[in-house]
Amino acid sequence: MSAYREFAALYDELMDDIPYDEWAKRYETLIGLRPGMRVAEMGCGTGAFSVRLARDGAKLVATDLSQEMIERAQVRAREAGAGVQFAVMDMERLALPRKVEAVFCACDGINYLTSLDKVRRCFARVFESLKPGGRFAFDISGPAKLKGMAGQMYGEDRENVTYVWMNHWQGDPSRRLLKMALTFFVRQENGLYRRFDEEHVQRAHEAEELVDALRQAGFENIETFSGLTDQPARPDDARIHFRAVKPDGREK
């Protein structure tokens, strides 16, 4: 069962409480955005961050594994008059036409890499895609948050859509894979509801193992931050941001 297919059409409606403006500004700070800077985004979704960074001067290439999400992002960018290049692409196989000065991945993208091997492959591709001195920034849902979601059920009943969201560990809990089973009921023009289901799996990555994976890829000056602040990350943070730098090759 694939993720972000039919859900793509509902994503923006159901995620209307996300503080995109504040969050996008945070990423602009983390990567040191300046006008004309070449930036790549992984896991761009429907383009909420893409459009904001492009408007603020980024020359942006945005990628996502979901064709449906990319199609929504293209419409958003076109309506906003934002010049963004979009591509369907797996984070583990990031391949850009030219090296960039920064790569970022917002809103849990790295949690969808469900093993450390996948993380290492992704980080290696990011490292190769960056110019010397380039920055890599991303965030995760912290392990404390995902562990707290296991066994929980959520739901919402809106005017045109109702959903139920159930969470449990997939297989051995020591693998830290949280399976999110979502069932949607979408109101049709005739008043009847159409059901569809999606399954999402995220890994509860520990910050320390991601820092180690960044070092193994060749990054330096690795920092972790608590939420949208400049404060160092804590073990119980719901969201943790990371920033790492590719060495510039100059002697220190």
Secondary structure, DSSP 8 states (H G I E B T S, - for coil): --SSSTTHHHHHHHTTTS-HHHHHHHHHHHHT--TT-EEEESS-TTSHHHHHHHHTT-EEEEEES-HHHHHHHHHHHHHHT--EEEEE--GGG---SS-EEEEEE-TTGGGG--SHHHHHHHHHHHHHHEEEEEEEEEEEE-HHHHHHHTT-EEEEE-SSEEEEEEEEE-SSGGG-EEEEEEEEEEE-TTS-EEEEEEEEEEE---HHHHHHHHHHHT-EEEEEEETTSSSB--TT-SEEEEEEE---S---
